Amino acid sequence: MPHAGRALALSELRERIGRLESRGRARKALPFGVLAVDRHLPGGGLALDALHEVMETGAASEHAAAATLFIAGILARNKGPVLWCVRCRDLFAPALAAVGLHPDRVIYAETHREAEVLAATEEGLRHKGLAGVVAEVARLGLTASRRLQLAAEESGVPALILRRWRNDCERASDAEATAAVTRWRVSAAPSHPLPVPGIGRERWLVELIRCKGAEPRSWLLECPDAKGRLALPSDVVDGSLSEEHGRRAAA
């Protein structure tokens, strides 16, 4: 359609202009505090003026609990309120607080359509005082993601997309290209057994599937503590998996 073609051309033009304006400007990054991760990422951490995707695998991936806490831990370490755009009310505030994101810092924007979630996200990114904007969506097209990336670059507020799929059709959209600077996949991993009966600190397999300026990589990490900080398991040397495993995970 002609109108769609013009819209895509304008989006591409805006993105090119944004790159030119930001060329030579140091990109601010939020370190994870884990050397194995930070030294692999361009800038030494997660770029703040950028769009990032996070998804989850496993039997409970529809609920994306681990991916949600991964995002919450990031935002817990950044200053300011958080705008969280959702389609349904299933966020568990005590769990967010357990990884350092106090409920008083979270502003919820509830809609019933994904297009409205993305629109609310783009509008939120225009406010520079936010620690970040989260959008829970199943699909994220190239045009929509470019708009969010440009908005994040202009304000310096990170946009974090939490991919949540309710069926196989939505899950298939995972193969669609987006303008996200990084793409992460989080899944549960066995915790280290304790010397006494009980449950150890939860562990995740954190996979960097795509990153502009860095190769895909995987790490075995412990979930965020009460201040949002990830950690290397004490029985793992550097938390990183082999290159061969990383290539298989990124496939």
C-alpha positions, 0 to 999 in steps of 0.5 A: 500500500502506498501509505504504508510504503511512505510511512516505512520510508519516513521511519527509515529516514528518521532512524538515519537522521538519529544515527547521524545526530548521535554519531560521536556522542558517548552512549550512556550504559548501565552496568550489570555489575557482573564483569563477565557480562559488562566487559562483553557489552559495548559501553560496559553495560546496557545502553540506556538510550536504546530499545531492548527485547527480553523473552523467556523460554520453558514450560512457563514462558507464557507468564514470563516470570523470570524475564519480568524479574530480569527487567525489574532488576535492571530498572531497580538500579536506575533512578526514577519512576518506571512506566510499565505498559500492560494488557492484563493485571498479572504483575506481582508487586512483591516479586518486583520489590524482592529484586529492588523495584519498589511498587511506589516507583512503578506507574501502570498503564493498562490497555487492551490492545497491543497497538495501544501498549506500543503507543503508550510506550512511545509516549512514555519515552518522551519523558526524560525523568523515567528510569525506563519504560516497559511494554508487554507485547507479543508482536513487535514489527520493524516499523514500531520498534524503529519508532521506539528506538528513535524515541529512546535515543531522543530522551535517553530513557531505555525501552524494554520490550517484554515479549509474551506469547499466548499461542504458537501463532504469536510465538512465531513472530519471534522470527520477525526482525526488529530495531532492538539494540539487544535481544535477551532470552532468560530461562530457569536453571537448576539452583546449586544444592545447599548443604542442608535441605532447602532451596538455593538462590534461583539461577538463570541461563541468560542468553544475549541473542543479538547485540549491535557491536558484540557477538551472542553469548550466554551466562549462568547467573544468579537472579537479582538480589534485593538491590537488583544485582545479578551475581555469578554462581560461586561454583562457576569461574566466569559465568559464561558458557562455551562458544559452541553452546552460545552458538547453539543457544543463539540459533 
